[in-house]
Amino acid sequence: MIGDLDKTFESRVRIGIMAVLAVNTWVDHAQMRDLLNVTDGNLASHLAALEKAAYVEVRKRFVGRRPNTSYKCTTVGKRAFQAHLDALERLLNKDLRP
């Protein structure tokens, strides 16, 4: 019953990241941190896990003279997140009455 759930999304922070990236093209680190109300280190560790799974793409550049890191959901990440949401929906709609 829970076999279709993606373990990569077991953290509430990772679900929050994917939800933000599902509706935005590129989101910079500070915006994401503030939206999710997490620390820089916590956010970075969860983003690294999502990047390792190829669910998130990272872009590092300079905006003016300041470094800027931003994130985008990959096509693989969008599919995986949608599959996870679909699995949750199937689980919630399952009639468990005896």
C-alpha atoms as one frame of an Amber mdcrd trajectory, in Angstrom:
protein
   0.000   0.000   0.000   2.859   2.424   0.723   5.311   0.932  -1.776   4.630
   3.678  -4.316   5.639   6.468  -1.893   9.061   7.969  -2.669  11.366   7.859
   0.376  13.162  10.941  -0.944  10.100  12.985   0.005   9.720  11.667   3.571
  10.860  14.995   5.031   8.423  17.878   5.376  11.190  20.236   4.223  11.694
  18.254   1.006   7.962  18.233   0.313   7.951  21.999   0.900  10.883  22.494
  -1.469   9.243  20.445  -4.204   5.901  22.227  -3.727   7.603  25.614  -4.098
   9.572  24.472  -7.150   6.494  22.882  -8.733   4.935  26.319  -9.235   8.072
  28.465  -9.699  10.788  28.153 -12.339  13.853  29.310 -10.368  13.814  30.139
  -6.652  16.873  31.519  -4.898  18.185  30.155  -1.633  17.111  33.088   0.552
  13.558  33.071  -0.840  13.258  29.322  -0.267  14.671  29.607   3.265  12.208
  32.359   4.134   9.218  30.611   2.537   9.870  27.383   4.415  11.094  29.052
   7.627  14.163  26.812   7.930  17.833  27.477   8.563  20.392  27.801   5.760
  22.107  24.576   6.808  18.887  22.592   7.068  17.750  23.809   3.663  21.134
  23.084   2.091  21.197  19.498   3.358  17.716  18.740   2.026  18.483  20.400
  -1.300  21.666  18.335  -1.583  19.626  15.144  -1.144  17.159  16.262  -3.819
  20.023  17.241  -6.129  21.666  13.838  -5.606  18.386  12.195  -6.673  18.421
  14.447  -9.792  15.136  16.027  -8.679  16.568  19.545  -8.351  18.975  21.547
 -10.509  21.285  24.088  -8.858  22.458  27.309 -10.500  25.283  29.357  -8.974
  26.001  32.780 -10.386  26.734  36.364  -9.455  23.986  38.956  -9.360  25.955
  42.175  -9.468  28.829  41.492  -7.117  26.954  39.077  -4.862  26.888  35.293
  -5.230  23.436  33.837  -5.827  22.334  30.215  -5.652  18.972  29.249  -7.073
  17.081  26.019  -7.630  14.789  24.555 -10.230  12.820  21.323 -10.320  14.033
  18.933 -13.037  11.689  17.014 -15.321  12.608  13.846 -13.419  11.846  15.638
 -10.150   8.452  16.844 -11.380   7.492  13.329 -12.438   8.697  11.805  -9.165
   6.896  14.412  -7.061   3.660  13.964  -9.012   3.938  10.172  -8.653   4.444
  10.623  -4.898   1.391  12.894  -4.651  -0.659  10.429  -6.690   0.403   7.584
  -4.378  -0.606   9.654  -1.337  -3.981  10.381  -2.915  -4.581   6.691  -3.655
  -3.649   5.877  -0.061  -6.014   8.518   1.323  -8.864   7.321  -0.859  -8.403
   3.660   0.032 -11.369   2.235   1.870  -9.907   0.436   4.880 -13.177  -0.601
   6.495 -13.434  -4.325   7.208
